[in-house]
Each structure stands twice: as structure tokens, then as C-alpha cells.
């Protein structure tokens, strides 16, 4: 009994320690620029600042409401399941694996359906502000596809988790964390080939000035860039962006068509240089390494928490039953733990992004273009240059636009 009581506090301590260690050990040690102070009003008109604030404030509220609704549903299902739900989960339990997968898929669809009205309001607001170019039909088509993909993952995940709990009742987190890291690596590798084409068209950057320039930049940076793709982001958004995806043979730099069409060449160069910084820093591998360090403790915590939640709703048992009845408690615990651990991961992400910015500035030596790019990205994405601090600390994956303009300013002054 004593050991059971300590399981949850030990798991919390282990997770905090692992997240702190991983974030500290993997943070970039060189290449960071101390940002100069920036007054947003010097770079953005009052109308631009107002537009972003009016759009983003309510979008944040909608996002939070969505978290509360999904968390609330999982909490009710885990702690006080309505009789009909309990019966359905018990019925699913008669076919352990298939039933578990079906229940997992069903829970994920219920969560999508419950937050759909909030998402619809968010979409309508994005259309109204000119950020989204999607009509309702196309938007619903995306929701349908994403829900189907999510249900397949949730079903497979639920079946897998219950199989692990059956085989290793108290130590499912150990094989679970090995599998989670392997699956994440597989996901990064396969996503550009399997998932992303479901939603967008990717075409290799055609031969021409830009392609030559990208390859030249890559050569100067001394990195193997893989392929460079243009993606038809404009079918959904007027926002501009770029990213690095894939691993090994699927490694690629992807540039939004909105970026290529609406941003001047020197600013596109800055984006490409930033993405090359990620390739040079092996940042996708860095992310996987972070996951490998954190996930054993985090999944230990999720299991301990699920046992506690399940015990509370069902007469204090410490063991998780390997049946669909345990899925709400498991899903709720995983959601809570990944939110908390994700906030720690975002600390690393912001530093990695800051390093890629420093890399871009040193590679291009065009701080004005870099500053113009950060300004242009912020305006095109209707994002706030200086979002509320608490929000940024918890959820920000990149330095704020104000900080990024500050990198450019500091670099320009140093030269
Ligand atoms: Zn980046």
C-alpha cells in the first residue's frame, strides 16, 4: 500500500526532472543572438496591431474553451461515466482488442464532435479576417479527413495500450515509451509520404533562379538539404510559412506558395536560411532525443495518474483494468501529462527556433530582409507581434515576432 501511495508523487518528480534535464541538455549552446529591445509600434501600424489583437484574443479563448470541453468530457467519462457509456464500454470489453480499438476511435470522434461548434466559430472568424480562404464545404472536408485519420490513430493506440496493460499491468509505461519513441520517428519519416499528401499537393521547386539560390545557400551552409518543395497552402490560407520535415531519405524543406508569391526574394532567402539552420542543427533528431529522454517518466506519470483516476471512479483499485472501461482515465491522463510536458518542450523549441534565426542572419547577412520577413509573416498570419506572456510561455513554439525583429536589429548593429 505504502508503495502505491508513493507511485504518483515519485512519477511527478521523475517527470519534472526528466523534462528539465532533457530541455537543458539539448538546448543549443551556440549561435543565439541576444535580441535588441523593440517597440511593436515602430514596426506595425496601429491598425495592424488592432486587427491582430481583435482576431487573436477570441481565437485564444476558443482554443481554451476547446481544451476545457474535451478535458471535461474525458473527466466525466473517467470519473462519473453515464450508465449508457459504462454499458457500451463493458460491451466493447467482451472483444478485448477489437472492442478497445473501437472504443478508442469512438472517444476521439466524440471529442471532435463536441468541439466542432467552437472550431466552426474559429473558422468563420478566420474567413472574416481574411486569413482562411476555405468555404464551409472544403473546411468540413478537411475536418472529416482529419477526424478519420485521428480515429484510426486513436483506435490503434487504444488497442495497443490495452494490450500492453494486459501483458504488463503495472509497467506498461516501459514498453510503451520505447514504442512511443519508435512510432514518433516513424511518423516524422513517413508523414511527408503518407499523411501530408492527404491534405496538400507538394511539387518540387522547379528549376530556376530560386531553386539555384536555395541549393547555393545550402552549399554555403554546408548542409545536405534533401528536396525543396512548394506546397499549395493557398487552398486554405493567405498566411505564409515554411518548415523542415522528414528524416533521412524523406528529409525536405517545404515552402508555402503564399510565401513564394507574395514575399520579395531577399525575404524568401531569409526563410530558406532559417530552415537550413534547422537542418544544420539536426533539430528534428533533437526533438526525438528530447522525447526519448522525457517519455519514460512522462508515461510512468500518465499510468500512475490513470490508475489513481480509475481507482477513484471504481472503488479505489490501484490496477488499471485491461479493458475499454479504462480508456477514458488513460486518455485523460495522457492529455494532462502531454499538455504539461509539452510546455517544457516549448522552452526547447523556442531556443531551437532562435538559433535557426541566428543561423539565417549569419548565413544571409541581410538583417533588413530578415526584419521585413518577420514583420510580413506576422501581418500575413494576423498574429500578435507580442502575445500575452502566460500564453507564450505555455504554448509558444517560436520566439515572439518582437523578439525575432530584435535578433535582426542586434545582428545589424553588431556589424
Ligand atoms: Zn523554424
Boltz pocket constraint, residues with backbone or C-beta under 6 A from the ligand:
constraints:
  - pocket:
      binder: B
      contacts: [[A, 242], [A, 274], [A, 275], [A, 278], [A, 353], [A, 356]]
      max_distance: 6.0
